[in-house]
Amino acid sequence: LLEELKSSGHDDDTIVIFLSDHGMSFPFSKATVYYNGTWSPLLVRIPGQQSTQSRDEFVSSVDVMPSLLELLHIDAPAEMDGRSWVPLLKGEKQPNRDFVVTHVNT
């Protein structure tokens, strides 16, 4: 996919975000609020940023839009849910984030 992005000429102006599914529905896993049901990898590729890091802070998929808006230097609407994880991408702490809320709606 990244090679196709490069061949299109847009690898220098495209942010790539990869979120994984949670895998199979085993007990205490997918479709639960246990660790294995809520943990999933998040990969972010930002043009011009060469750092590779592994973090273990809490983030949520609802944080994607505020993060993208901050990366694009666009103010997020005050009523928007989620919080930017750009400080984490810079190697900093995300202030006042001690937890995320998860739920299963079934």
N, C-alpha and C positions, 0 to 999 in steps of 0.2 A: 504494500500500500504506500509506504514512504517512497519507494522507487517511482511509482506512478505519479505521486505528488511532485517529485523532483522533475520527472520528464514533462510534466504539464507546465513547469516554470513557476509554480506557486509554493515551493517548499520554503522560500524566504519570507512569505507573507501569510502563512497559514499556521494556526495553533491547532495541534492535534491532541485530543483527549480520548483516552481509552478507559472505560469502566467495564469491569467484568460482571458476569452473572455470578450467582452464589453456588452454582453446581447442582448436584442431585439433591432431592428432597429426603435426605436421611434424617432420622430422629436427631433432635437438637441442632439441626443445620438449616438448610433453606426453608423459608416460610416460617421461621421462628425468630424470636428476638434474642436468642442466645448468640454468643460470639460468632460461631460458624455460620449463623444465619444472617448476620449483619456485616461481617467483615468481607471486604472485597478489594482487590487491587485497583489503584488509580494511577495511570501513567499520563504524564503531561509532557508534550514536546513544544517548546517555545522557540521560534526562530531566533538564532543568535545566542541562545543560552546553552552553554556547554556543560553545565554542572549536572552531575548524577548524584542523587541522594535517596536515601530510604528514610521515611519518617513513620512515626507511629501515633501521631496526634489524631484526634477525632475530626472527621469531615463527613459531609453528607452529599448525596447527589443534588440536593437542593442548593448546594453551594456553587454549583457549576456556573450558573448565569451571573451571580455577583462577581465571581472570579474572572470570567471572560470580560465582563464590562470594565472591571478595573484594569485588566491587561490592555484593553483597547482605549483606556483613558476616557471612559464614558461614565457619568454619574449614574448610579443605580437609583431607581425610584425608592423613596423612603419606605414605602409599604411592601417592598420586595422581601420575600422570605429568603433565608440563607445568608451566609456570610462569606466574604471572599477569603480564600486560602492563599492569596498571593504572598502574604508574609511568610508562609511556610515554604513557598517556592524560592524565596530569597534567603532561606536558612534561618529565619527568625521564628519567634513564637507567635502563635495566634492569640491575641489578648482575650481574656475572659471567655475561654472556651474550655470548660471542664467536662462537658458531656455533649452528646447529641441525642435527640429523641428518635426512637425507632418504634415501629408498630407493625402488626400483621392485621390486615383487614379481611379476614375470612370468618 
